[in-house]
C-alpha cells in the first residue's frame, strides 16, 4: 500500500504518534508528541486517521 502523507497530518511512527512537518520524496519528517523531530521512510509510518 502506498500512502501519501501531507503536512500537519497525524501519523504513527515506530517511536509513537506525531505530526508530519515536512516531506521530501519518500522521507517524511515528523514532530513526535515528545517534541522530538525525526525523519522516517514513508513505509515506516501509518496514517493515524483511524485513531481520531
C-alpha positions in Angstrom: 0.0 0.0 0.0 1.4 3.4 -1.0 0.2 6.1 1.4 0.7 9.7 0.5 1.4 11.9 3.6 0.6 15.6 3.9 2.0 18.3 6.2 0.2 18.6 9.6 -1.2 15.0 9.1 -1.3 12.8 12.2 0.8 9.6 11.8 2.0 6.7 13.9 5.8 6.2 13.8 8.0 3.4 15.3 8.6 5.9 18.1 4.9 6.9 18.8 2.4 9.3 17.4 3.3 12.6 15.7 2.5 15.2 13.2 4.1 15.4 9.7 6.4 18.5 9.5 8.0 18.0 6.0 8.1 15.6 3.1 10.9 15.0 0.7 10.3 12.1 -1.7 9.9 9.0 0.4 11.4 10.7 3.5 9.0 12.2 6.0 10.0 14.5 8.9 7.7 14.0 11.9 7.4 16.0 15.2 6.7 13.4 17.9 4.4 14.1 20.8 7.5 14.3 23.0 8.6 17.3 20.9 11.5 15.4 19.2 11.8 15.7 15.4 12.7 12.6 13.5 12.9 11.6 9.8 11.4 8.3 8.6 11.0 6.4 5.3 7.3 6.7 4.3 6.9 2.9 4.6 7.7 3.1 8.3 4.7 5.4 9.0 0.9 4.7 9.3 -1.9 7.1 8.8 -3.4 8.0 12.3 -6.9 8.8 10.8 -8.4 5.8 12.5 -7.1 6.9 15.9 -9.2 10.0 15.9 
